[in-house]
Amino acid sequence: MTKIIGTLGSHCSLQVLKGAKDEGFRTLLITEKKRYHVYKRFNFIDHVILVDEFRDILESDFQKRLNKLECILIPHGTLISSLSSEEIENIDVPFFGNKLILRWEADRNLKEKLMLESKLSIPATIRSKTEIKDLCIVKLHGAAGGKGYFLASDRNGFDEGYNKLLNENVIKDENDLYIQEYVKGVPVFLHYFYSPISGDIEFMGVDRRYESDIDGLSRIPSKHQLNVPMEPTYNVVGNIPLVLRESLLDDVYKMGENFVRASERLIPPGIPGPFCLEGVYTKDAKFITFEFSARIVAGTNLYISGSQYSDFLFQHDMSMGRRIAFEIRNAINKRKLNRVIT
Ligand code: AMP
């Protein structure tokens, strides 16, 4: 097998490359020089290309170099947050999965369209600050790991958060923000893998995020909380494992199935590979999906040796990273590689 599996050195790269190595591939890490001191310790990384910044991948000579190595790139959150959708679509290197669907993850309007087509229950989108009547969460576009989000219950609350982001030069105008109904319940992240080779949708694991400083607020007694003059932030610092009540799995599989079919209709060839439905289970155990990720999510880093759910499906340890490599290997063996790359 001549292919090499490559990814950017961040997010879930260790898991992806370890999985690729376990499936018999050579591995390539593209990393910023300042991060190399972390990655140099891991012997499953065969090749390293050092860059000044991840955006260097846009240079055509760089892409030629990757193609000479017969590299298949595995996209993840760092790629999406470092480059625009257009830049990603113009990269002339084979990507695992559907490169076009990444635009639907980054653009909130397209995102909403795909979630509706998938018949998912979603929070109401508030089209204008004048329509805010109840608790809302105001988000930035793109994968920013929850940075810059704020809550507002009315127009004044919105203006306060908006002006702060404006003064900090985080946004240019109100179009950079997206207002969504705040769903009360517990946030849960469902990890799926769809294989066009086997036709199966696999539920691979589930996590919750550990977000600073919202998850730290409960450690401050209420009388002191009232004196904390800050807007909570939702900056992800890590992930916490979870299992679901078994009776919820029926719905989990139906949602995954609907999402795969809707992706095939709207963005052919659909969603080969990993994706994540991200939402809140309400008090009556109804899942309201507020986001999706159309690629591997960092929450899968919990399950390097497999999860409770992947153990039911596979005879040995199966991380999401390894599942990707396994799919590429099967596709190569069956001469169907074009079904899993774009
Ligand atoms: P995101 O970056 O969109 O995944 O959101 C970051 C965090 O904000 C999530 O982990 C949730 O804690 C919270 N969140 C996002 N959207 C909503 C929503 N509509 N209702 C309640 N909480 C939300």
Residues whose N, C-alpha, C, O or C-beta is under 5 A from the ligand:
A	BS01	AMP	P123 I137 G145 G146 Q180 E181 Y182 V183 P187 R209 Y234 F290 E291
